Amino acid sequence: AAAAMELHSHEITCVVEHVPLTNPDNSVSSSAIWLSPSYILAPGCLLGYSTDFSTVIGSSDEVNAIKGSFHLMASAENQSIHKHQLELVTHWQCSMLADTIDTLFSPSNLAQCSSRESESKVNHGFLSLFLLLRIVKGSFYHYSLQQLDKRIDQLDVGDAVMICSTPFGSTHVSAFENSWSTGIVSSCINISSGTFLCDASCIPGSQGGLVFNKLSMSPTAVVIHPVVWKNNECTGLSLIASLQAILKSLQDHISLTDLSLTEQITTLSSCDTVPPTPQPRTNSTERLVRVKSNGAWGSGIILSQCFVLTCAHVVKGSNSHRITVTLPDGKVIPCVIIYASTIDKKFDVAVLQLNEILQETPIIGSPPAVHIGDRVTSHGYGIFEKGTGGVMTMGTVAKVHAYNNKAFSLVITSRVSCGSSGGTVTNSSGEIVGMIIANTYDATNDISYSELSFGLSLELIYDAIENLCVTLSTEKFRMLERKVKNWQDCDGISLKAKL
């Protein structure tokens, strides 16, 4: 009950609707944040389906450049929906965020990405655009960002977060108003602009929602893109941006004292931030590499000074002379394939030999046992080619398939997307226990499920790894492949094995 009361006091988000003047039947809605009892911060995506972005940015008459009306949607105790008229005070673009978005969604960084038709209608420029709205008549609401009485935290990869938003926006306000989701910060896109990927569940309508640091329950960020797609697959990841950077850009855009604003906005946006705590490098982050093959990429795990483990489908059909491994520090090393399995769905394994010795790199340690219900983290180079240090998602071990009393295939609930194949699966202590293979594919309905993935347990192949690092021979991998070739436990399971 106490926890529920705590969350209720943080529910300072609302739903805002924009009705275009030229097409009133094509209204757009999203979540938004109460800055004070009268002022609301809303995302620019509200304009993305009906407004020319260049007109919005280039107009000197900024308020009249946006045609249409804005409404606050609120549910009453009897489940009825009340509409309150809002006026647009100003709109602005967060320049630091705009530069990050331009780089992130550039064609060179989307070599393996594609957008759904519904997503492609929105110019990505609107992701860095924000609106300041004011309730027209005297507000009887008392919500305010300042009521939290907390500093704005900064985020770091791996931090637990909670998001308050209204999925579906105005479509189902009474059912979903101020809903909560939880997850972790999956990847840092750009530390300067405070842009991150997050694996907390968000769907359209959640953009504009408020992100909290779960540990301190301090406000940290705003959801600006609720569903990131790749290869026409929903990754289950969302793009979030620093609340501090957004409010700072508002202050740079307009003098808040000229708006007759109360002190709520000024006090909170100018407060000190909590600097991110440096995260210790784990076995996972030190051994995770990007494997580039045939112009595309996957992930890999450093086994020793000379060898990298990855999936066979990552390097399938590749010319060995065109395969490279990118180390965590950015160094690129050519490598050659010395072993690649041929039964992808059951034993999707390849071993690469580096053309350079990695000094002071010990053989990967013997993995601990894996059990159903264990909390695990998947870490691979999914989504974008550049600008991230890999994508980290959290989940549990849903199923363990065993072979000869050793864990073989792992079913995991952490979100896995294209590019993560060959990445690490680690336990709660940061020990690598498996390798990401693929997510699950429903061939009947042609749907991929990023939140249900498969991994290969390192316990099964550790003897082969140890023998490789000592004798430089891949024979034990070949022997194991022959043994599991006729293994039946996973027959009928469809894997979406992509780079």
C-alpha positions as CSV (number, residue, x, y, z in Angstrom):
1,A,0.0,0.0,0.0
2,A,2.8,2.4,0.8
3,A,4.5,1.7,-2.5
4,A,1.2,2.4,-4.3
5,M,0.9,5.7,-2.5
6,E,4.4,6.6,-3.4
7,L,3.8,5.9,-7.1
8,H,0.5,7.8,-7.1
9,S,2.3,11.0,-5.8
10,H,4.6,10.7,-8.9
11,E,1.8,10.5,-11.4
12,I,2.2,14.0,-12.8
13,T,1.7,13.1,-16.5
14,C,-1.5,13.7,-18.5
15,V,-2.8,13.2,-22.1
16,V,-2.7,15.9,-24.7
17,E,-4.6,15.8,-28.0
18,H,-3.8,17.9,-31.1
19,V,-6.6,18.3,-33.7
20,P,-5.3,19.6,-37.0
21,L,-7.2,22.4,-38.6
22,T,-7.1,20.9,-42.1
23,N,-8.1,17.4,-40.9
24,P,-10.1,17.4,-37.7
25,D,-10.8,13.7,-37.9
26,N,-7.1,12.9,-37.8
27,S,-6.3,13.9,-34.3
28,V,-3.0,12.8,-32.6
29,S,-2.5,12.3,-28.9
30,S,0.3,11.4,-26.5
31,S,1.4,11.6,-22.9
32,A,2.7,14.9,-21.5
33,I,4.1,16.3,-18.2
34,W,2.7,18.8,-15.8
35,L,5.4,21.4,-15.2
36,S,3.2,23.4,-13.0
37,P,-0.6,23.6,-12.3
38,S,-1.1,25.6,-15.5
39,Y,1.8,24.6,-17.9
40,I,2.3,21.3,-19.7
41,L,5.4,19.9,-21.5
42,A,4.3,17.9,-24.6
43,P,6.3,16.1,-27.3
44,G,6.5,17.5,-30.9
45,C,5.3,14.2,-32.2
46,L,1.8,15.6,-31.7
47,L,2.4,17.5,-34.9
48,G,4.3,14.9,-36.8
49,Y,1.4,13.5,-38.9
50,S,-0.1,16.8,-40.1
51,T,2.5,19.5,-40.1
52,D,5.4,20.4,-42.4
53,F,8.5,20.3,-40.1
54,S,10.4,23.0,-42.1
55,T,7.4,25.3,-41.7
56,V,7.3,24.8,-38.0
57,I,11.1,25.4,-37.5
58,G,11.4,28.2,-40.1
59,S,8.4,30.4,-39.1
60,S,9.0,33.7,-37.3
61,D,5.3,33.6,-36.1
62,E,5.9,30.3,-34.2
63,V,2.5,30.0,-32.6
64,N,0.4,30.6,-35.7
65,A,2.6,28.3,-37.8
66,I,0.9,25.4,-36.1
67,K,-2.7,25.1,-37.2
68,G,-5.2,23.3,-35.0
69,S,-6.3,23.1,-31.4
70,F,-4.9,21.3,-28.3
71,H,-6.9,19.7,-25.6
72,L,-6.1,18.2,-22.2
73,M,-7.9,14.8,-21.8
74,A,-8.7,13.7,-18.3
75,S,-10.9,10.9,-16.9
76,A,-13.4,11.6,-14.2
77,E,-14.4,9.2,-11.3
78,N,-17.3,8.0,-13.4
79,Q,-14.9,7.0,-16.2
80,S,-16.2,9.9,-18.4
81,I,-13.6,11.9,-20.3
82,H,-13.3,15.7,-19.9
83,K,-11.7,17.9,-22.5
84,H,-10.0,21.1,-21.5
85,Q,-8.8,23.6,-24.0
86,L,-5.1,24.3,-24.2
87,E,-3.2,27.1,-25.9
88,L,0.2,26.8,-27.4
89,V,2.6,29.1,-25.6
90,T,5.7,28.3,-27.6
91,H,7.5,25.4,-29.3
92,W,11.2,24.8,-29.7
93,Q,13.8,22.3,-30.8
94,C,16.4,21.0,-28.4
95,S,19.5,21.5,-30.5
96,M,21.7,19.0,-28.7
97,L,19.1,16.3,-29.1
98,A,18.4,17.3,-32.7
99,D,22.1,16.7,-33.6
100,T,22.0,13.3,-31.9
101,I,18.7,12.3,-33.7
102,D,20.2,13.4,-37.1
103,T,23.2,11.2,-36.6
104,L,21.3,8.3,-35.1
105,F,18.8,8.0,-38.0
106,S,21.2,8.8,-40.8
107,P,21.2,6.3,-43.7
108,S,24.7,5.2,-42.9
109,N,23.7,4.2,-39.4
110,L,20.5,2.4,-40.6
111,A,22.1,-0.2,-42.9
112,Q,20.1,-2.9,-41.3
113,C,17.1,-0.9,-40.1
114,S,13.7,-0.2,-41.6
115,S,10.6,1.5,-40.4
116,R,7.0,0.5,-40.4
117,E,4.8,2.6,-42.7
118,S,3.0,4.2,-39.7
119,E,6.4,5.2,-38.2
120,S,7.9,6.5,-41.4
121,K,5.1,9.2,-41.7
122,V,6.7,11.1,-38.8
123,N,9.8,13.2,-39.7
124,H,12.5,12.3,-37.2
125,G,13.0,16.0,-36.6
126,F,9.9,16.0,-34.5
127,L,11.6,13.8,-32.0
128,S,13.7,16.8,-30.8
129,L,10.7,19.2,-30.9
130,F,8.8,20.1,-27.8
131,L,5.7,22.2,-27.0
132,L,4.8,24.4,-24.0
133,L,1.1,24.4,-23.5
134,R,-1.1,26.3,-21.0
135,I,-4.6,25.5,-19.8
136,V,-6.8,28.3,-21.1
137,K,-9.2,28.7,-18.1
138,G,-8.2,28.6,-14.5
139,S,-6.7,25.1,-13.7
140,F,-8.3,23.1,-10.9
141,Y,-5.4,20.7,-11.2
142,H,-2.6,20.8,-8.7
143,Y,0.0,18.5,-10.4
144,S,3.5,19.9,-10.7
145,L,6.9,18.6,-11.4
146,Q,8.1,20.6,-8.5
147,Q,5.9,18.7,-6.1
148,L,8.4,15.8,-6.3
149,D,10.9,18.0,-4.5
150,K,13.8,16.0,-6.0
151,R,16.8,16.8,-8.1
152,I,16.9,15.6,-11.7
153,D,19.1,12.5,-11.9
154,Q,21.2,11.6,-14.8
155,L,21.2,8.0,-16.2
156,D,23.8,5.4,-16.9
157,V,23.6,2.1,-18.7
158,G,22.1,-0.7,-16.5
159,D,20.2,1.7,-14.2
160,A,16.7,0.5,-13.3
161,V,14.0,2.9,-14.4
162,M,10.2,3.4,-14.1
163,I,8.1,5.2,-16.7
164,C,4.7,6.8,-16.1
165,S,2.7,7.4,-19.3
166,T,-0.7,6.7,-20.9
167,P,-0.5,4.0,-23.6
168,F,-2.7,4.7,-26.6
169,G,-3.0,8.3,-25.6
170,S,-6.6,9.7,-25.8
171,T,-8.0,6.4,-27.3
172,H,-8.3,4.7,-23.9
173,V,-7.7,7.3,-21.3
174,S,-9.9,5.8,-18.6
175,A,-8.2,2.4,-18.9
176,F,-4.6,3.4,-19.1
177,E,-4.1,6.9,-17.7
178,N,-0.9,7.1,-15.7
179,S,0.2,3.5,-16.2
180,W,3.7,2.4,-15.0
181,S,6.3,0.2,-16.6
182,T,9.8,-0.8,-15.5
183,G,13.0,-1.8,-17.1
184,I,16.7,-0.8,-17.4
185,V,18.7,1.7,-19.4
186,S,19.8,-0.5,-22.3
187,S,22.3,1.7,-24.2
188,C,23.8,5.2,-24.1
189,I,23.3,6.9,-27.5
190,N,24.9,10.2,-26.6
191,I,25.9,11.2,-23.1
192,S,26.1,14.9,-24.0
193,S,22.5,15.1,-25.0
194,G,21.4,12.6,-22.5
195,T,19.9,10.2,-25.1
196,F,19.4,6.5,-24.2
197,L,17.6,3.3,-25.2
198,C,15.5,1.7,-22.6
199,D,13.8,-1.7,-22.5
200,A,10.8,-0.7,-20.3
201,S,7.5,-1.4,-22.2
202,C,6.3,1.6,-24.1
203,I,3.8,1.7,-27.0
204,P,2.4,4.6,-29.1
205,G,0.9,7.2,-26.8
206,S,3.7,6.7,-24.3
207,Q,5.8,9.4,-25.9
208,G,5.9,12.4,-23.6
209,G,5.9,10.1,-20.6
210,L,8.1,10.8,-17.6
211,V,11.1,8.5,-16.8
212,F,12.2,8.0,-13.2
213,N,15.3,6.6,-11.7
214,K,13.8,3.6,-9.9
215,L,16.3,3.7,-7.0
216,S,15.7,7.4,-6.1
217,M,12.4,7.9,-7.9
218,S,13.8,11.2,-9.1
219,P,12.7,12.4,-12.6
220,T,15.4,11.7,-15.2
221,A,14.1,11.7,-18.8
222,V,11.2,11.9,-21.3
223,V,10.1,9.2,-23.7
224,I,10.5,10.7,-27.2
225,H,10.1,7.5,-29.4
226,P,8.2,4.7,-27.8
227,V,8.8,1.9,-30.3
228,V,12.1,1.4,-32.2
229,W,11.8,-0.9,-35.2
230,K,14.5,-2.8,-37.0
231,N,14.1,-5.0,-40.1
232,N,10.3,-4.6,-39.7
233,E,10.6,-6.1,-36.2
234,C,9.5,-4.3,-33.0
235,T,12.6,-4.3,-30.8
236,G,10.8,-3.6,-27.6
237,L,13.2,-0.7,-27.0
238,S,12.3,3.0,-26.5
239,L,14.3,6.2,-27.1
240,I,14.4,8.5,-24.1
241,A,16.0,11.9,-23.6
242,S,17.3,13.8,-20.6
243,L,14.7,16.0,-18.9
244,Q,17.5,18.3,-17.8
245,A,18.6,18.9,-21.4
246,I,15.0,19.6,-22.5
247,L,14.2,22.1,-19.7
248,K,17.6,23.8,-20.3
249,S,16.8,24.2,-24.0
250,L,13.4,25.7,-23.0
251,Q,15.2,28.3,-20.8
252,D,17.6,29.0,-23.7
253,H,14.7,29.5,-26.0
254,I,12.5,31.9,-24.0
255,S,12.6,33.9,-20.8
256,L,10.4,32.1,-18.3
257,T,9.9,35.3,-16.4
258,D,8.1,36.8,-19.4
259,L,5.5,34.1,-19.3
260,S,4.2,34.9,-15.8
261,L,5.2,31.4,-14.8
262,T,5.4,30.4,-11.1
263,E,8.8,29.4,-9.7
264,Q,8.1,25.7,-10.3
265,I,9.8,25.4,-13.7
266,T,12.7,27.8,-13.0
267,T,13.6,26.1,-9.7
268,L,13.5,22.6,-11.0
269,S,15.2,23.1,-14.3
270,S,18.1,25.0,-12.8
271,C,18.8,22.6,-10.0
272,D,22.0,20.6,-9.6
273,T,22.2,17.3,-11.3
274,V,23.5,14.1,-9.9
275,P,26.5,13.0,-12.0
276,P,26.4,9.5,-13.3
277,T,28.3,6.9,-11.3
278,P,31.0,5.3,-13.4
279,Q,30.0,1.7,-14.0
280,P,32.6,-1.0,-13.3
281,R,33.6,-2.9,-16.4
282,T,32.3,-6.5,-16.2
283,N,33.3,-9.7,-17.8
284,S,30.5,-9.2,-20.2
285,T,31.5,-5.6,-21.4
286,E,35.2,-6.5,-21.6
287,R,34.6,-9.6,-23.8
288,L,31.7,-8.3,-26.0
289,V,32.8,-7.4,-29.6
290,R,31.1,-6.4,-32.8
291,V,31.6,-8.9,-35.7
292,K,31.3,-7.4,-39.1
293,S,30.7,-9.6,-42.1
294,N,29.6,-8.9,-45.7
295,G,28.7,-5.3,-44.7
296,A,26.4,-6.4,-41.9
297,W,27.2,-7.0,-38.3
298,G,26.5,-9.3,-35.4
299,S,28.2,-9.8,-32.0
300,G,30.8,-12.0,-30.5
301,I,32.5,-13.1,-27.3
302,I,36.3,-13.0,-26.7
303,L,37.4,-16.4,-25.5
304,S,41.2,-15.8,-25.2
305,Q,44.0,-13.9,-26.6
306,C,43.4,-15.3,-30.1
307,F,39.8,-16.5,-30.4
308,V,36.3,-15.1,-30.6
309,L,33.0,-17.1,-30.4
310,T,30.0,-16.0,-32.5
311,C,27.0,-17.5,-34.3
312,A,27.6,-19.4,-37.5
313,H,24.8,-17.4,-39.2
314,V,26.6,-14.2,-38.5
315,V,29.5,-15.2,-40.8
316,K,27.6,-17.5,-43.1
317,G,28.7,-17.1,-46.7
318,S,31.4,-14.6,-45.8
319,N,34.8,-14.2,-47.3
320,S,37.1,-14.7,-44.3
321,H,39.3,-11.8,-45.5
322,R,36.3,-9.5,-45.1
323,I,35.5,-10.3,-41.5
324,T,36.5,-7.9,-38.8
325,V,36.1,-7.7,-35.0
326,T,35.7,-4.4,-33.2
327,L,36.9,-4.4,-29.7
328,P,35.2,-2.5,-26.8
329,D,37.8,0.3,-27.2
330,G,37.0,0.7,-30.9
331,K,40.0,-1.0,-32.3
332,V,39.3,-3.1,-35.4
333,I,41.1,-6.4,-36.0
334,P,40.8,-8.7,-39.1
335,C,40.1,-12.3,-38.4
336,V,39.4,-15.6,-40.2
337,I,36.8,-18.4,-39.6
338,I,38.4,-21.6,-38.3
339,Y,35.1,-23.3,-37.5
340,A,31.4,-22.8,-38.4
341,S,28.6,-25.3,-37.6
342,T,26.1,-26.3,-40.3
343,I,23.0,-27.1,-38.1
344,D,22.1,-23.5,-37.3
345,K,18.9,-24.0,-35.3
346,K,20.4,-26.5,-32.9
347,F,24.1,-25.7,-32.7
348,D,24.7,-22.2,-34.2
349,V,28.4,-21.8,-33.4
350,A,31.4,-20.3,-35.2
351,V,35.0,-19.6,-34.0
352,L,37.1,-16.8,-35.3
353,Q,40.9,-16.5,-35.0
354,L,42.2,-12.9,-34.6
355,N,45.1,-11.7,-36.7
356,E,46.5,-10.1,-33.6
357,I,47.1,-11.4,-30.1
358,L,45.2,-9.6,-27.3
359,Q,47.7,-9.2,-24.6
360,E,46.7,-9.9,-20.9
361,T,43.4,-11.6,-22.0
362,P,42.9,-14.8,-20.0
363,I,40.8,-17.7,-21.1
364,I,37.2,-17.2,-20.4
365,G,36.2,-18.7,-17.1
366,S,34.2,-21.9,-16.6
367,P,30.5,-20.8,-16.5
368,P,28.3,-21.5,-13.5
369,A,25.1,-23.5,-13.8
370,V,22.0,-21.9,-15.2
371,H,18.5,-22.5,-13.7
372,I,15.0,-21.6,-14.6
373,G,14.0,-18.3,-13.0
374,D,17.5,-16.9,-12.9
375,R,17.7,-13.2,-13.7
376,V,19.9,-12.7,-16.7
377,T,21.1,-9.8,-18.9
378,S,21.5,-10.1,-22.7
379,H,24.1,-7.8,-24.2
380,G,24.8,-7.4,-28.0
381,Y,25.2,-4.9,-30.8
382,G,21.6,-4.6,-31.8
383,I,19.8,-1.7,-33.5
384,F,22.2,0.9,-34.7
385,E,25.7,0.4,-36.1
386,K,27.3,3.4,-34.5
387,G,26.7,5.5,-31.5
388,T,26.1,2.8,-28.9
389,G,28.3,0.5,-26.9
390,G,25.9,-2.4,-27.4
391,V,22.4,-2.9,-26.1
392,M,21.7,-4.4,-22.7
393,T,18.3,-5.9,-21.8
394,M,17.2,-7.7,-18.7
395,G,15.0,-10.8,-18.3
396,T,14.7,-14.3,-16.8
397,V,15.6,-17.8,-17.9
398,A,12.2,-19.2,-18.9
399,K,13.3,-22.7,-19.9
400,V,16.5,-24.8,-19.9
401,H,16.9,-27.6,-22.4
402,A,19.6,-30.1,-21.3
403,Y,21.8,-32.5,-23.2
404,N,23.8,-35.1,-21.3
405,N,22.9,-33.4,-18.0
406,K,24.4,-30.1,-19.2
407,A,22.4,-27.0,-20.0
408,F,22.2,-26.7,-23.8
409,S,19.5,-24.3,-25.1
410,L,18.3,-21.4,-23.0
411,V,14.9,-19.7,-23.5
412,I,15.2,-16.1,-22.2
413,T,12.7,-13.3,-21.7
414,S,15.2,-10.4,-22.3
415,R,14.6,-8.5,-25.5
416,V,16.9,-9.5,-28.4
417,S,17.0,-7.8,-31.8
418,C,18.9,-8.0,-35.1
419,G,22.6,-7.5,-34.5
420,S,22.6,-9.1,-31.1
421,S,23.3,-12.7,-32.3
422,G,26.6,-13.9,-30.8
423,G,26.3,-11.5,-27.8
424,T,26.6,-12.4,-24.1
425,V,24.0,-13.8,-21.7
426,T,25.2,-13.0,-18.1
427,N,23.8,-13.9,-14.7
428,S,23.1,-11.5,-11.8
429,S,26.8,-11.7,-10.8
430,G,28.0,-10.5,-14.3
431,E,29.3,-14.0,-15.2
432,I,28.9,-15.0,-18.9
433,V,26.6,-18.1,-19.0
434,G,25.6,-18.2,-22.6
435,M,25.6,-16.8,-26.1
436,I,22.6,-15.1,-27.8
437,I,21.4,-17.1,-30.8
438,A,18.1,-15.6,-32.0
439,N,14.6,-14.4,-31.1
440,T,11.5,-16.4,-31.6
441,Y,9.5,-16.4,-34.9
442,D,5.9,-17.4,-35.4
443,A,5.9,-18.6,-39.0
444,T,2.2,-19.0,-39.1
445,N,1.5,-15.3,-38.4
446,D,4.8,-14.0,-39.7
447,I,5.6,-12.3,-36.3
448,S,8.9,-12.1,-34.5
449,Y,8.9,-11.9,-30.7
450,S,11.9,-9.9,-29.5
451,E,11.0,-10.6,-25.8
452,L,11.4,-14.4,-26.1
453,S,14.9,-15.3,-27.3
454,F,17.2,-18.3,-27.4
455,G,20.7,-18.7,-26.1
456,L,23.4,-21.4,-26.2
457,S,24.7,-22.3,-22.8
458,L,28.5,-22.1,-22.5
459,E,28.3,-25.0,-20.1
460,L,27.7,-27.4,-23.0
461,I,30.7,-26.1,-25.1
462,Y,33.2,-25.1,-22.4
463,D,35.2,-28.3,-22.8
464,A,35.6,-27.5,-26.5
465,I,36.5,-23.9,-25.7
466,E,39.2,-24.9,-23.2
467,N,40.6,-27.5,-25.6
468,L,40.7,-24.9,-28.4
469,C,42.6,-22.3,-26.2
470,V,45.1,-25.0,-25.1
471,T,45.6,-27.1,-28.3
472,L,44.4,-24.6,-31.0
473,S,42.2,-27.3,-32.3
474,T,38.5,-27.1,-33.1
475,E,38.0,-30.8,-33.2
476,K,35.9,-30.9,-30.0
477,F,33.5,-28.4,-31.5
478,R,33.1,-30.7,-34.5
479,M,32.6,-33.8,-32.3
480,L,29.9,-32.0,-30.3
481,E,28.1,-30.9,-33.4
482,R,28.0,-34.5,-34.6
483,K,26.6,-35.6,-31.3
484,V,23.8,-33.1,-31.0
485,K,22.8,-33.4,-34.7
486,N,20.0,-35.8,-34.0
487,W,18.9,-34.2,-30.7
488,Q,15.2,-33.8,-30.8
489,D,14.2,-31.6,-27.9
490,C,14.1,-28.4,-29.9
491,D,12.5,-29.8,-33.0
492,G,9.6,-27.6,-34.2
493,I,10.9,-24.4,-32.5
494,S,11.3,-21.7,-35.1
495,L,14.2,-19.3,-34.6
496,K,14.6,-15.9,-36.3
497,A,18.3,-16.2,-36.9
498,K,19.4,-12.9,-38.3
499,L,22.6,-10.9,-37.9
